[in-house]
Amino acid sequence: MTSPVDKDTAKPSNFLRHVIENDLEQGAYAARKWGGSPGDAQHHAQGMQDPAKVRMRFPPEPNGYLHIGHAKSIWLNFELAKEYGGVCHLRFDDTNPEKEEQEYVDSIRDAVKWLGYETFLADRPSAPGTMQPHEYFASDYFDFMYRAAEYLITAGLAYVDEQSADEIRHNRGDFNTPGTHSPFRARTPDENLARFRAMRDGQLEDGAAILRAKIDMASPNINMRDPALYRIRRATHHNTGDKWCIYPMYTFAHPIEDALEQITHSICTLEFEDQRPFYDWLLDRLAEGGLVASPHPRQYEFARLNVTHVITSKRKLRQLVEEKHVDGWDDPRMPTLAGLRRRGYTPEALQLFCERSGVTKSGGWIDYASLEAALRDTLDPIAPRAMAVLDPVKLVITNWGELMGGDDVLDDCTAPVNPRDAEGGLRRFKIGREVWIERTDYEDVQPKGFFRLFPGNKVRLKYGHTIECIGGTRDASGKLTEVQAKLVPDTKSGTPGADAIKVKGNITWVAVADAVPAEVRLYERLFAAAQPGSGELLDELNKESLVTCAAFVEPSLAAAAAGGAGYQFERHGYFVVDAKAAEDGKFVFNRAAGMRDSWGK
């Protein structure tokens, strides 16, 4: 779907664009060289046809479904690569086999493709005459990472520490106290190499030892106090199976992955800012040994996307799924891309939202209403319109037969598919003696400012006829069960007409004769708290985040398909057919957003 939303042709300036443009002007990566003897890294770089151009990456860990925060990172990396004639890699940082699954790999691929950033800018040959997309796995580099670790050991830059986890944590110190050297730090390179190989060969138990970098236990940056490089984990890996019982730490693996793929600008969120010194230290040391190219990639941080009423912690989202507080990772209330897609959000809406949120070094919260506004702005020009009655009560036009020639007579009505598209055509439906209207469109006594149905008031059935309300019928409990009205003839012709007289109220409706029953799910914010996460997770849930309606919709929606364009239900907002319900043979519409922000009202 292509949205006609107008955007400025000039991209808004931000610090990342300044960095990239300066690097391109200076030719920062035009003369990358390999230090020392040729190594494995050159093999990984084969097929990177132009190491001088911008090369970005989006590196999710496959331990859950992508969420709205990832959308910002995807948008930023792929758009910058596209803007500056480069490429962007999709890389799975799969260094933790205990939490990673093939399901998450597949869901990430699907989300990136759906957002419009499938790695089509392929320049990596996979076979003669073919090109392979830029998709990579950290686990593809495990052999190289192991050799890099052995290099650090032989260079006296890493050692095997056999302290307990509690001892390591205690001896690390804090912001006011320098760390204490491990009693194993003084081992010789040969001793460390032997112990590291014992770790690799499964001779040590899980947690019995880790490999640490030897840097500075007194560093004011705690991340530089001999950080861990490898740990022992006996777990089957989704990609490498049981080949390894030791796995690299993310902070060790990530810079190596960037270097092997010749990334130019490694963009991440601000929580990784304190890790940048180790990122540079590691790549500087490996470049000195000839294992990676120089100049190596540089890391740059931007403020993560924080949206009110949204939690993006994978751990907490997994809790909601596993404890069945939501209907899976793709529940339309979830902030996952799968959930937003099922709810009715479009790639164009998320791209527009990311663009509007800006790219800065300062944090802050963006109101959830801005996300809904981006959806409205992209769908309003293109979404087909339809009428739907979500809380139906029957309206009976008592003089229909008298004026229309019989109670069973149906009259034809038309309405534009989209009033903003003059060539979009018309939708057609019937009107008859009985129609469904919204229960809230009737009051026994007129409240102040209420111009819909109450005894004696005249309104227009939108796209249909003008009627005058006679009254309503209620059951013993006071619930409205029926509304009565009569047609108002045109004063000139004496026949019913939509423009018989001027009225203040227009109401939507669906004829009983051709109404299509449908379940409509009204979704709201999953969390009631504006900034959830500080209290008990379940206490912060919005208990009214889902309301289900037994509705009637106009016949033009009978052919609405799952996965198609969203619709605007006049008065109610933007809706889409629920794909999962359609698989079960159910006809369900999900509300993506209302016509306007009404949260808290």
N, C-alpha and C positions, 0 to 999 in steps of 0.2 A: 504494500500500500504506500503510495506516495502522498504526502501531505502538502497542501498548497500554502502552509503557513509561511508568511514572508519572513525572511531572515536577512540581516545585513550581509552583504558580500564580503565586507572586511571583517576578519576574525578579531574578536576582542583580544587585546594584548594581555599577556600574563608572563610571569617570570620564566616559565619553562620555554615559551617561544623565544624569549630573549637569549636563553642559554643555547638553544639549538641553533638559532640564527648566527650567534657569535661563533659557535664551533664550526659551522659550515663555512663561514667567512674566513676563519683562521685555518681551515683544513685540518682540524684537530685529529681526525682519524684517517686522513688520506694516506699516511705513510706508516701504518702499523707495522711493527717489526717484531720478529721473534728473537729473544735473547738466548744465548747459549746454543746448545745443539738442538736440531729439530726434534720436536716431541709429539706426543699424541695429540696435543691441542691443534696442531696443524691439520691433522686428519679430520678432526671434527669441523674445521673451518672450510673444508673443501665444499665447493658448490655455493659458497657465499660470494656471489659474483662481484659485488661491489662493496667492500668493507668500508668505503669512505662515506656511503650514504647513511641516512638515519636508520637505525635498526632498534626497534623497541621490543618489549615483550610483556605479555600478561601471564603471570605465573601462579595460578591458584593451586592450593593444596586440595587434592580430591578426597576431602574428608567430610563433605556435606554439599548441599546445593548452593549455587551462587545466589547472592542477595543484592538488594538495591545499591549497597556500597560497592560491590564488585562492578555493577553497571557503570559507575563513575570511572573506575580504573580501566575497564574495557574501552569505554568511549574515549578517554583521554589518550591512552596508548595507541589505539588504532587510528584515531583521527589525526594525531600528530604525525604518525608514520605516513598516513595518506597525504597530509598537507605538504610534507617536505619530501615527497617522492621516495619514501623508504618502505620498509616492510615491518610487520609486527608478528612476533612469534606467539603462538599459544603453547605454553609450557606447563606441564603438570609437575609441581614440586612434590613428588611422591617419595619422601624420605622417611615417612612414619607408617610402617606397614600395619600397625595395630589399629589405625583409625581410617585407613583408606580402602575404598572399594571400587570395583569396576562400575557399579551403578552411578557413583559420583563422577567418574570420568565421562561416562556417556551423557550425563545430565549437563556437565560443563560444556562439552562439545555442542550439544543441542542449544544451550543458552547463547553461546557466542554466535552460532550460526543464525539463530532467530533474531538477535540484535542487529544483524546485517554485517557482521565482521568476520564471517568465515574467512579463513586464511587463503583467499584466492590469489594474493600477490605472491605466488610461489615462484621461487627461483632456485630451488634445490633439486637437482636431477635425481630421480629414483631409478630410472631405467632409460635406455636410449629412446629419445623421442618423447619422453614423458616428463612431467613435472610433479613434484610432491608438495603438498601444502606445508606451511611452516608450523608443524606440530611436533613437539619435543617432550621428552620425559626426563626428569632428573635421574631416574633409575638407569637410563641409557648410559649415563656417565659414571656409574658406580665403580667400574674398573679403573677409570682415570682418577677418580677421587681417592681411591685407595692408594694408588701410586703417588699422588700428590701428598697424601698423609705420610707415606714412607719417606718421601723427600724431606718434608719438614722435620721428621725424626732424625734422619741422617745429618741434617744441617744444624742440629741442636736447637731446633725451634719448636719442638713438641715432645711431650713425655707422657707415659702411661701412669695415671694416678690410681692407686688402689685404696684410697681413703673411702669411708662410707659416705653416702649422700649427705648425711647430717654433718659429718666432719667437714666435708667440702663447703657446705653452706655456711657453717660457722666460721671457717678459716678464710672465707672470702672477704669478711669485713663488711662495713657499711659506708654510708656517705661521710661519716665522721671518723671512721677507723680504717686504716689500711689493712689489706689482707695479709695472711701469714703463709709463708712458703710451705708447700706440701713436703712431707719427709721423702717423697719419691721424686721430687723435682731434680735432685742432683744425680740421678741415674745417668749413665753414659748412653750415647746414641745406640750402641750395640745392645745394651740391656733393654732399652726402650723398644728397639725394633723386635727383639725376641718376644717381649711381652705383648706387643701389638699383634704379632703373628699368632701368638697363643690365643688372643681374643678372637682373631679371625677364624682360627681353626676349631673354635668351640671348646677350648680347654678351660675357660673361665665361665662362671655362672653369670646370669643376667644381673647387672648392677654391681658386679665385683670389681669392675675397673672401667675407666673412661680414658680416652686420649684427649689431652689438653694442649693448647698452644702455650708456649713459654714466652710471655710478653712482659707484664709488669704488675705484680700484685699490689703495688702502691698507687696505681693509676687512679686519678680522680674519677675516671669513667669506669664504673664497675664492670662494664662489658669487656674491658681490656685486661681484666685480672685473670689471666690464663683461662680463657673460655674453652668450653668443651667442644671437641671436634667430632668424636665418634663415641657411640655407646653400644653396649651389647643388648640385642633384642632378638630372642628366638621367636620369630613370627613369620608366617608365610606372606610374601609380598605379592601384590596383584600382578606385577609385571615380571619379577625375577624369581618368583617361587621361593624355594628354600636354599637358593645359592648362597645367601649371606646370612650370618647371624650377628653381624655388626652393621650399623647404619650410620651415615653421616648426619650431623646436626644440620638443621636448616641454615643456620648462620654460616656454616662452613660450605655447604653445598651451593647455596644461592650465588655467591660471587663467582664460583667456578663455572656454574652453568652460564652466567652472563658472559664470562670471558670466552668460553668455548664456542658460544654462538655469536661472538663478535658484536654483542649488544653495545650500542653507543651511549644510550641514556637509560639508566635503570631507575625507573620512577616508582616510588612507593609512598606510603602514608607516613605521617610524622612520627608515629610510634617507633619507626625504625631509624630515626635520626641518630640516636645514641649508638647504633650498630655500625654507622658509616665508617668510623675510624678502623674497626676490625675489618670491614669490607676492603678498605684501601690497604691495610697492613697485609692481609692475606694475598691479595693480587700482586702487590709489590714484591713480596717474597717469592711467589711462584714465577713472576716475570724474571727475577734475578736468576732463578734456576732454569730458565728457558722453557718452562712448562706452559706459559700463556703469553699472549702478545702484549706489546707495549706500544702506545699508551693503552691501558686497560679501561674498561667501562667505568663510568662515574655514576654515583647514586645521587638522586635528587628527591626531596620529600615535599609532599603537599598535604594540606589539611584533608582528613578523611571526611566523607559525607555523613553527617548526622541529621536524621530526619525525625521530627517529633512523633511520638506515639509508636516508634519503631525500635526494635532491638535487632542488632545484626550479629550478635554473638552466636557462632555456630553451635557452641555447647548448649546454650539456652534454647536455641531453635530446635536442636536435636531432642532436648528434654520435652518440648511441647509435642513433638512428633511421637516419640517413644511412649509417652504417658497418655497419648491420644486426646490431648486437649484440642488438637486440630486434626483435620482430615489429610494427614500426610504433608510432605514437603511442598506439594503444590496446592495446598489449601489456599483459596483466594484471599484469605486474611493474612497469609504469611508474606513477609517482605522479600521472599525468594523471587527470582526471575520467573521460575515456573509458576509460582502462585500469582504473581502480577499478570502473567500472560493468560492464565486461566480466568482471572478476574475480568479481563478485558482491556488491559493496557497494551499499547502497541509499541514496537521498537522506536517509531518516530516520536512518541510521547516521552519515552525515557531518554532518548537522545536530546530532545529539547530541554527536558528537566535538568540533565547534566550540564548542558551548555549554560543555562540560566544560573545554575548554582555557582559557577565561576571556579577558578583555580587559584588558590591563595595559600599562604603559609600560616594563616590564622584560622583557628577552629570556629565553632559556633553551631547553632542548630538552625535547620531550615524547616519551616512549617510544612506539615503534611499537605496543607491546602495548596501549596505550590506544585506538588506532584499532581494533584487532581486538576489544577488549572492547566498544566501542560497537556494533560489528556484532552480536556475540553477544547483547548486551542487547536489541537491537531485533528480532532474528530469532527468538530462543529462544521467545517466547510465540506466534509465528505460523507458524513454518516447519514444513511437513509433514515427517514423519520417514520414513526409508527405510533399509533395510539394503543395504550394498554391500561387496564383497570386493575389495580393491585389489591384493593379491598372492596370487592364488588357488592353492590346492592342493585336490585332491579328497579328501573324506572319504567312505568307504564304510561303511555300516552293515550288517554281515555277517548279522545275524539279522533283517533287516527283513522279508523274505518270510515267514519262519516265524511272526512275531508279527503281521504286518499282512495276511496272506492272499495274498501274492504279491509278487515283486520289483518288478512294474510298478505296484503300488498307490501312489497319491498321497493324502496326508492334507491336509485343509484347515487353514490357520492364519490367524489374524487378529491385528491389532495396531492400536492407536489411531493415527490420522493425526497427532495431536499430543496427548500425554498431559496438556498444560496446558489443553486445550480439550475439555471434557466433551461438547460437542455437535458436535465436529468429525468424527465418524464413524470408520469403521474402514477399514483397507486389508487386502486379502486376497491370499494367496499360498499356494503348495503346499510340502509337504515330502515327500521320497521317500528311496529307498535311497541315493542319491548327492547330496551337497551340496558346495558350494564353501565353504571356510573360509580364513581368513588363515593364511599360512604360519607367521607368528610365533606362532600359537596352539598350536603343537606343539613339544615338546622330548622328546628320548629319555630324558633324566634330568632330574628336577625341579630347577630352580634355586630358590634361596631366595626365598620369597614368590610363587612362580609357582603359580597355581591353575587353569590351563587344561588343555590336553590333554598327558598323558604316560601311559605304560603303567600301568594300574590306577586312574587317577583318573577320577572322575565329574564331568561338567559338564552344564549345561543349554543346549541349542540355543535361544536366546532365542525366545520365543513358540511353541516347538515341543516337542521331547521331551528327556528326560534320557538321556544316553548314557554308556557307560564305554569309555575308550580301551583298545585292545588293543595298538597299536604303529604304527610307521610304516615306509615303504619308501623307500629312497634309491637313487639311481643310482650309477654308478662314481665320479663326482666328489664324492659325498656330498650332492648336492642332494635335498631331500625331494620325492618324486613322488606319494606317496599316504599317507593316514592311515586306519587301520581302527579301528572301534568297534562296539559292540553296544548295542541298546536295553536300557534298564533298566525292567523292568515295575514297575508300582505294587505295593507289598507287600500291599495289601488286595484289589485287584481282579484282579491278575495281568495287566493290560493296560498297554501303554505310556501314559505320561502326562507332561505337562510338570512336574508336581509329585510325581513318583514318590518322590523322596527329597530331603532338603535337601543342597544342594551349595554350594560356595564360588565356583564359576566359572560365568559366563554368557558365551557367545560368539555373535557374529553370524555369519550364514551366508546363502547363497542357494541354493535348490534347483537342481540341474543341469537339472531338467525345465522350469522356467519362467524361468531366469535370462536377463537381457538383457545382451548384451555392450556395453561402452562404454569409450571412452578416458577416463581420468581424469588431469587435470594437477594436480600438487601444486606450488603456487607458494609461494615463500618470499621473504624480503627480497631486493631486487635488489642491495643493497650489503652486503658483510660488515662493513665499518667502521661503527661506531656514528655517527660524525660524518664522513661522506664529503665529499670535496672538497678536502682538504688535500694529498693525494698525487696520483699518476697515476690518472686516472679509471678506466682499464681494469684496473689492478692492484687496485682496490678492489671490483670486481664479485664477487658471490657466485656461484661456479661451480656451486653446487647450488640455484640459485634456481628451477629447474624440473626436476621429475622426472615422467616420463610412465608411466602404468600401463595395462596391458591388463586391465581389471577386469570384474566381473560385478555387476549391480545388480538389485534386486528388480523384479518386473513392474509395480508401481505407477508406476515412473519411465519406462515405455515412452512415455507420452504427454507427458512433460515438455517444455515448449516454451522456446525461447530468449526471453530478455527477461521471463520470468515470475518468480515468487517463488523465493527460494532454498530449498534443502532442507537438512535436517540429516541427514547420513549418520551413523547411530548409531556412536559411538566415534571417528569420523574428523573431524567438523567440519561446516562449512557450505559448500555447493556450489551452483553454478548452471550451467545449460546454456550452453555457449559460443556466442554469437550468430554470430560470424564462421565458426566451423566448421560451424554448422548451415546457413549459406548454401552451403557446399560439399558438403552432404549427409552430413556426419559427425556422429556422436552423441558429443559430448564434454562432460564436466563439468569445471569449474574449481573448485579449492578457494579459497574466499575467506579462510577462517580455520579453524584447528583448534579442537577443543573447549576447549582451554586453551592458554596461552602455553607453548610448549616450545622457544623459540629458545635455541640454545646448549647444549641438553641432548643 
